[in-house]
């Protein structure tokens, strides 16, 4: 009986390894050298499990997000059963921004990270103010007049968030959300390509990209651009789907991704293919360690990652020094 | 001895489950568009290349089909204007009925011609000017009048996506495209009562579960006077004629535009509609209400 159990376990592990190898071989084969030139000289890359020319990928990704923009938030809630909110909250918690920092949220489309950033910073400001008033329960006239002059100066500590996205539809949805939430101040919406950001060097304190970097054709270029626009001491933070470490959870996650998510896409958004692309692109993205290596190669220091939900999502962070 | 047998059984069961899950995942992990690879050099956009048995075909596992059927059913009930959900429900639940329809078409000589020649009813394939010049009372003229009065177009039908057999997908597509022609044949407008009457006819004719569902749930949205006319005269007429008429998918409509509508009805064994005040257009029905 023990022998048959061992055989069963070994066979199960072999099956899972085969699955992981298929996907990682594909992933490393594609991202390690994203090009195998054919007769025409075009370089090709992956679009989900398809192979497409590199010039084609950006266009197709644009189309996918143009189609899903209206139902993006609804679909996120349906697919992750609301857990994506916790992941984004965790990103902000690790980021721990203080009042006065400038955030660049790339591929920020519908603005989830930017809104959370502004709320966090404002609650931090409230906290600081309360702490200050608590420590000054019986102020003298001199202190009160000092406070008045400080309040005028606090305008300069206003935090600003810039949401940059290559897709105009997603930005449109984000702007509508901002208007309906009354979060106009402190936000800018910019159309831009992560591989070629329309900003000068050394502009931002924090660069964040949540669930966007796997759609970029040249990830290394995006990382280079991140390094460029960050101030020295600035932080790079990336939230992205990654490899699940636990094999049982991995099989369940795969089954859920491939069986359930395109169905949800068809029923809620009327678009099967876009959501098929989404789950395939997750499998094609490098795993935690490999991505950490890519961030280090780009020139960031103190790179580390946190696994969320057993590795379904990984939060990578690095500093420009 | 029995414990060893039990263990062997459970281990075999887990192996099977594991293999099934693995096969499911691998099938999806291994999907690479054959059409797209061929066209890599030509740099064409995806619309022209497809993987699957026909353009627009999406592979689905039985689990996905079941989930789609349930999901689309719920979505269609919540929002009846989501025609794509009604279409998906029809595709995922209609396999047996489609096979039945296809066999009936094969056994009919004209139906067999339809199956081999695969005509499509679209604005690009219809010669509207020629149809407008046909005499009143002819099938083509009445069809055109129906399109104009009800502000519909034959191009509004969704493509078939989830039927895993090329010929059955064509049968489904043909069913969708013939729906408007059926309105003309039965003399039913596109208001709710007319649609329900046509659904009853189609349910009796084709046996598609989606038609049956529409036939059962459609009347829930009718006013009591219309319900009465449905149950007393319109409904029984639709059901009777659905059962006794010739298979409506087997007719090569594209070659019968000049035929007189009454002659066509007689040939198909359809009685003329009972005299019920239906309202010819949606505008008139709104005024009636």
Interface residues (C-beta under 8 A of the other chain):
Chain A: X1 X4 X5 X7 X8 X11 X12 X15 X16 X18 X19 X22 X23 X38 X39 X40 X42 X44 X49 X50 X51 X52 X53 X55 X56 X60 X251 X254 X255 X258 X259 X260 X262 X263 X264 X266 X267 X268 X270 X272 X273 X276 X283
Chain B: X3 X4 X7 X8 X11 X14 X15 X18 X19 X21 X22 X24 X25 X26 X28 X29 X30 X31 X32 X33 X36 X37 X40 X41 X43 X46 X58 X61 X63 X64 X67 X68 X71 X72 X74 X75 X82 X84 X85 X88 X161
